Amino acid sequence: MNTSENRLPKSLRGLFRDQRNRMRAARRRSRPVTELLEPRQLLSGTDTPGSSLLQAYGQLPLSFEANRGQTSSQVEFLSQGSGYALFLTPNSAVLSLQSSAAQGTSGASSTVLTTQLVGASPQAQIVGENQLPGTSNYFVGNDPSQWLTNIPNFSRVEYQNVYPGVNLDYYGNQRQLEYDYVVAPGADPGVIKLAFQGADSMSLD
């Protein structure tokens, strides 16, 4: 377990270990199929190999899965991509980042960043918005009754009334997670308080 994971509550440490193991197992299961495929050239003749695909991938919106039992019950929505996993709980956003050089190796190093919503309402409604065409499916094990299918994906997640008169929206693309606080007329933005764990330093952009 790395240092950043040690900073998490015990209830969340197992979540990251389980999720990391699932991602590694999925990569291992997919390798034999991938190796049998013919190499395909998907770029135009004027492109630098890989540059256009990576750039296009980086502009894809984040896809937030509703939690239907594929991860800890503390999580309302999750998002996974190349080198990262994001978990949205009722009072926090937890981001696990894995170094690209170490992905897929047994000694992979990761950093866990947590944004805590201090004093947030426990009654806040957390809903997915802008449902995407695709769905997620988890076929784990040999028992079909344990499989999870047709899990909806959304491009945004909204925390409604996370503070009095304040909504919180998460969205973004594969390169950057963004969030907005939407303050209703007459509401006090001073009630918004955040705590950060796992970051060595912070700056405003």
Secondary structure as the mmCIF struct_conf table of DSSP 4:
data_model
#
loop_
_struct_conf.conf_type_id
_struct_conf.id
_struct_conf.beg_label_comp_id
_struct_conf.beg_label_asym_id
_struct_conf.beg_label_seq_id
_struct_conf.end_label_comp_id
_struct_conf.end_label_asym_id
_struct_conf.end_label_seq_id
HELX_RH_AL_P HELX_RH_AL_P1 THR A 3 ASN A 6
TURN_TY1_P TURN_TY1_P1 ARG A 7 ARG A 7
BEND BEND1 LEU A 8 LEU A 8
HELX_RH_AL_P HELX_RH_AL_P2 LYS A 10 LEU A 36
BEND BEND2 LEU A 37 LEU A 37
HELX_LH_PP_P HELX_LH_PP_P1 GLU A 38 PRO A 39
BEND BEND3 LEU A 43 LEU A 43
TURN_TY1_P TURN_TY1_P2 GLY A 45 THR A 46
BEND BEND4 ASP A 47 ASP A 47
HELX_LH_PP_P HELX_LH_PP_P2 THR A 48 THR A 48
TURN_TY1_P TURN_TY1_P3 PRO A 49 GLY A 50
HELX_RH_AL_P HELX_RH_AL_P3 SER A 51 GLY A 58
TURN_TY1_P TURN_TY1_P4 GLN A 59 GLN A 59
BEND BEND5 LEU A 60 LEU A 60
STRN STRN1 PRO A 61 PRO A 61
HELX_LH_PP_P HELX_LH_PP_P3 LEU A 62 LEU A 62
STRN STRN2 PHE A 64 ALA A 66
BEND BEND6 ARG A 68 THR A 71
TURN_TY1_P TURN_TY1_P5 SER A 73 GLN A 74
BEND BEND7 GLU A 76 GLU A 76
STRN STRN3 PHE A 77 GLY A 81
TURN_TY1_P TURN_TY1_P6 SER A 82 GLY A 83
STRN STRN4 TYR A 84 THR A 89
TURN_TY1_P TURN_TY1_P7 PRO A 90 ASN A 91
STRN STRN5 SER A 92 GLN A 98
TURN_TY1_P TURN_TY1_P8 SER A 100 GLY A 104
BEND BEND8 THR A 105 THR A 105
TURN_TY1_P TURN_TY1_P9 SER A 106 GLY A 107
STRN STRN6 SER A 110 LEU A 117
TURN_TY1_P TURN_TY1_P10 VAL A 118 GLY A 119
TURN_TY1_P TURN_TY1_P11 PRO A 122 GLN A 123
STRN STRN7 GLN A 125 TYR A 138
BEND BEND9 GLY A 141 ASN A 142
HELX_RH_3T_P HELX_RH_3T_P1 PRO A 144 GLN A 146
STRN STRN8 LEU A 148 TYR A 163
TURN_TY1_P TURN_TY1_P12 PRO A 164 GLY A 165
STRN STRN9 VAL A 166 ASN A 173
TURN_TY1_P TURN_TY1_P13 GLN A 174 ARG A 175
STRN STRN10 GLN A 176 VAL A 183
HELX_LH_PP_P HELX_LH_PP_P4 ALA A 184 ALA A 184
TURN_TY1_P TURN_TY1_P14 PRO A 185 GLY A 186
HELX_RH_3T_P HELX_RH_3T_P2 PRO A 189 VAL A 191
STRN STRN11 LEU A 194 GLN A 197
BEND BEND10 GLY A 198 GLY A 198
BEND BEND11 ASP A 200 ASP A 200
#
